[in-house]
Structures are given as C-alpha cells and as structure tokens.
C-alpha cells in the first residue's frame, strides 16, 4: 500500500461529485414538477391550494418517499406528476446509496 486510505467522506464526495450533473438534473426536474403541481393544485385538509411553496414541500416530501399525507396532489395531472416526482426521488436515492457503498468499499 502506498500511503493511508482515504476517509469515507472524502470518497463519498468524490463519487457524488462525479454524478453531479445527474443529481443536479434530478433536482431541477423536481423543482419544475413542483411548478406543475402548483399550477394544477394540491389539497390540504380537503381545501385546494395553488401556492408554489406548498407544492415544493409536497414535491420534496414525495421525492424523499416520506409522504406525510398532509399535502396531497389534487386532480389527475397533479397525481401523475407526483408519481413522476416519486420515481425521480427513487433514482436520486439510488445514486446516493450507490455512491455511499462505493465510498465505504474504497475507504476500508
């Protein structure tokens, strides 16, 4: 071996940096899809809203696959958009997990 092994976080940053364009694209798509949900509406306690901040919250919670249920998409277009956001969120999480596993392997 030539020198000490890099730390987990140093390896993780290298792997995430190598996927920066894909990760940034997923984030941008998530933000754009939040605009779609804001335009078509989402429901909070059975009242339809059209605010972008609430739609962004719904988008982030959906992408992270948390889904509290306090904000729900209203109408078929918003529901299909929420499904797309969930799929992009799974893709984002998969890339981060893959980078973490490779960083763990390289730092051991």
N, C-alpha and C positions, 0 to 999 in steps of 0.2 A: 504494500500500500504506500502511496505517495502522499503523505500528509493526512490531516484529520478529515473525517467525513463531514459534509455539510449538515447543518441542523435541519429539522423537519420544516420549519417555517421558511428557511431560505430556499429549500427545494420546492415548497408549495408555491411560493411567489414566482419562481421560475416557470413552473408548469402553468399557473394561472396566467402569467404574462404571455406565454406562448399561445394561449387561447383567447387573448384579449379582444380580438375582432369579433369572434363568435359570441362571446359573453356580452360585449357591448351591443351587438346587433340584437340579441335576445332582449336586453333591457330596453332598447329603443322600440322594438316591436311591442313590448309590454306597455310602454307609455302611449304609443299610438292607439293600441287597442283600448286603453283606458278612455281615450277621447271618443271612441266609438260607443262605449258603454255610457259615457256621459251624455252623448247626443241622444241615444235611444232610451236611456233611463234605467234606473235601478230602484229597488224598493227597500225602504227602511220602515219596519213596523207597519207594513201594508200601505205606505204612502210613497208615491213615485217621486223621485228626485232626479235632477239633471246637473248636479254640481260636479265639476271636474275633480275636486279634491276627494270627494266621496268615492267617485269612480276609480281614482288612483288607489285609494285604500282598498276597495274591492278587488282591483287588479292585483295588487301586491299580496293580499291575503290568499287569493286564488292561486297565484303563481307559486307561492310558497307551500301550497297544498294544506294550508291551515283551515280555511273555510269556517270561520266562526258562525256564520249564518245570520248575523245581524244585518248585513247588507247582502241583498240577493239581486241577480240580474232580472230585469223586468222585460218581458216580451221575447219573441224567438230570436231576434237579431242579437240582443244582449246576451241571451243564453248561449248561443253558438259562439259568440265572441269570448265568453267566459270559459268555454271548453277549450278554445284555442289558447287562451292565456294559461290554462292548466297544463296543456301539452308543452308549451314553451317553458313553463316553470319546471316540469319534469326534466326536460332537456338541460336546462340550466343547472339543476341539482345534480344530474348525472355527470356533467362535465366537472363540477366542483368535487364530487366524490371521487371520480377517476383521478383527478389531479392530486387529491389528498392521498389516495392509495399509492400512487407512483412516488409521491414525496416521502411517504412512510417507508416504502421499499428502498428508496435511494439513501435515506438517512440512517438506515440500520446497518 
